[in-house]
Amino acid sequence: MFIPFISTRTGKNAKKLYRRKGGGKGGSSGGAKGSSSGGGKSAGTSTSITSGGTTKSATSFGAGGGKSITISAGQLFAGRTSGGGTRAEVFGTSQYGSGYPGTSGRGVSNRGFPFVFWPLAWGGVGGFGAGSYLHTSEYGRPDNSSRPGGPLVTASFVSSSASNTTYRLLADNATAVSLIPNIQASCSSNLNNSTSSFVVIPYNDSLSALPQPEQTVQYYRASTVALTLDGYNNTAVFEADGTPNVPLPTSIDTTLLACLNTTIGAAVPLVDGVPGLTAPNLSILGFLYLIWSLS
């Protein structure tokens, strides 16, 4: 289902999660820099990242936007565009390469960086066949320290009501550290705090217990962030483009899924754009999540 200003057309078989009403308090943890205001209203937390030889500020709950630039000569990925992505454009689908404003199709090769951050690196061995697009070395290994926001890390979120439901966040260090306190604040009633992991660990693509591309439920921010589900095996990612996704298991905790999706979409840090802009309020479309989960 295509929703103007929120979703991006990425193929007739792509499914999309939509945010519902939610969000959390701003916060900081680990390596996140900056501060947030307290209270019940969502507040942005600033995180410093390095890209193109300069330091930029990325803010949770920020609107993003501004003008894109061309990366200058002598920098990594010189000649490509960087920046300009907005909060209304952060939602992708379960397809690697989704979430690029105005761009559709699988894969991330030779693309610009609309949100400044680099797309996820699934690691593994490249090769041939329909699934080769998942294992590009273009952006280095998951532990590449040149990545804006730092190397890839992961954290787990276990359902308090369904023992078979564990979701995992995969993102650069700065993004993950910024998101975790917001997820804790927004989804606390749905989380098993004793078994969830709110401290990030380095992502090792050789460990099958950590996120894998076939487990991805949703990509965000031009495939720079992913939410995965343990045990989900969407073999469509290894098949020809357009192959229908394997449905999610019916026994999982979809309430937690909706909360995680909402919070990540609302709070994922965006590089600051034009001063004075505010993030759009899209909560009126929350009911669309139910349509997605029942379809």
Summary of the structure (lengths in Angstrom):
residues: 295
radius of gyration: 17.5
end to end distance: 10.6
largest distance: 52.6
contacts: 984
relative contact order: 0.23
helix: 19%
strand: 18%
